[in-house]
């Protein structure tokens, strides 16, 4: 079954979330960046996706989105 995925930076396979160390754990902050050349710095997770948007793979989700 296909799930409906909204094309936003946070759902893109090129988006890497930024984190900060707070107390004893990492916490996601409201910034990230795109690893597709040219790299766009300071993307916000809910920004509308660019034309290079691709869906995240299951491997990507396991490695980079452990809280989803």
Protein Blocks (a to p, Z undefined) as FASTA:
>chain_A
ZZdddddfklpckbccddddehjaccddfbdcdfbdcddehiafklccdfkbccddfklm
mmmmmmZZ
